[in-house]
């Protein structure tokens, strides 16, 4: 009987030693994330210019630039073709502004748009509305689920359109 107990103890010791050799216990240190905030501002106007002219003007009540991405709260943006573009939040990534919540686009000539989510490509001057939208000009009202609008050529391409459009009688 004693011999069998010795074998069981030897097997148990071998198992304990093999587990302790193969399992590596690391002493993890808590790493603090380094802040990457480059800029923080309140009630600021940004003017985008190139060599020839002013490209656009943006105003925000609060903003932060973190790791190269500019986030602006209560954004108001205008250009030559946009009288005023307003959104609760705008995120600048490259040549695009990602717009969220209570978006309103008022043009100098043409329809005024409202939506919840949109993307404005500053370089191509194209507004992509990615949520249900409403477009209004005088008594004309257009509803749709998505829209791509070229600001320069005034061409709009929409999906799931429901519209009331008044035309002049001839």
Secondary structure, DSSP 8 states (H G I E B T S, - for coil): -HHHHHHHHHHHHHHHHHHHHH--------------EEEEEEEEEEEEE-SSSEEEEEEEEEEEEETTEEEEEEEEEE-SSEEEEEEEEEEEETTEEEEEEEEEEEESSS-EEEEEEEEEETTTTEEEE-S-EEEEETTEEEEESEEEEETTTTEEEEES-EEE------
